[in-house]
């Protein structure tokens, strides 16, 4: 994998992924940021949530479960002193689908957390990472 980061101005940077997708990332206002994009550490949490969500949806769809929605709320705590690493991260999944079984969602979340999600497993090496889930059954 590769990424290219290019300074725009102030504390704003354009980040380009190896697959060619771009987004603007900006530092906090106290460092000169102008709120032009997510903060770098916010982006890391978003990446973690997306990585896990991709796994959960993929696992459920491979199991032929009907999935109509998947949301992940990620909350994290950081150390108070520099380098202010994440010390605790919690991911809460809300997965919906017609006839969706709670046991299937639980299994998918567990497989993502313990086997497939590179980001979650990497963070678990340095922070307390927990997961919870809820299933919304649609008729």
N, C-alpha and C positions, 0 to 999 in steps of 0.2 A: 504494500500500500504506500501511497505517496500523498502529500499535500503541499500546497504552495501558499504562503502567506505573504501578502504585499501590503505595506503601510500606505494608507490613504492620506491621513493628516490627523493632527491631534493624537488621540488614542484609538482611532478607527483603523481597522485592517480588513482587507478583503481576503477571505479564506477560500481557496479553490481545492476541491477534492481531486483525487486521481482520476475519478470518473467525469470530471469537468463541471461539477456543480459548484456554484459560488454563493457566498453569503457574506454579509458585513458583520463583523464582530467589533464591539466598542468597549473601552474601559469605563470604569465608573466615573461619575462627574468629579469626585475629589481628586482624580488623577488627570483630569482634562477631557474625559469622555463627554460626548454630546448626545447620548442615548440613541445612537444610530443603529444599534443591533444588540443582541444578547451579550452579556458579559462572558468572558472565556469560561469561568467556572460554571455558569448557568448552562452553557453549551455542553460541557462535559456531562452534567446531569441529564440534559435532554438526550444526549447520545446513549447514555445508559438506559433510560426509559425506552427509547426506540429500539435498541438492541434486544432488550427483553421482550418487548411487545411483538417484534417480528417473530421471535421464537415461539411465543405462546400461540399466536394466530397460525403459524405454520404447523405446529404440532397438532393443534385442534383440527385444522383443515385436512391434514394427512390422515387423521383418525376419522374423517368423514363426519365431523360435527359441524352443525350449522352455526356460523359466527357472523353476526351482523354488526357488532361493535366491540371495540377494545380500547379502553382508556387506562392510562397508567399515571398515577400521581406519585411523584418522587419528592421526598422531603429529606433534607440532609442537615447535619450539623458539622461545623468546622472547628478546628482548634482555634483558640483565642489568640495565639501568637504565631508569627510567621514561622513556617511557610503556610499556615492555616489550611492544612490538609483536611479532607473529609474524615471525620471520625465515626460518624453514624449515618447510614443511609437506609431509608425505608421506601420500598416500592409497593404501592397498593394497586392491584389490577381490578378493573370492573369490566367483565366480559359478558356480552349479551348474545343471544341467539335462540332460534326456535327449538324447543325441546332440549336445550343445552343442559348437560348434567354437571352439577357442582363438582363431582369427583373427577370428571374429565378436565375441568378448569384447574383444579388443584394439582392434578398430575402434570399438566402442561407448565404451570408456574414452577413446580418443583424441578422438572427436567431442565427448564431454562436456567433456573438459579444454580443448579448443581452440575449440569453437564454441558449445556450449549452456549449460554450467553458469555462470551469472552469478557465483556465489560464488567458484568456482575461478578464473575469469578475473579477477575483481576482486582477489583475494588475490595473483595472479601479478604484479600491478602493484607490489607492495611486498615480496613474499617469494619465496623460491625454492620453487615448488610442483612436486612430482614425483608421478608415478603409477606403480603397478605392478599386476599382476593375476595371478590364477591361475584356471584353469578346472577344474571338477570335473564330469566326464562321468558321468552316471548311465545305467544301462541300462534 
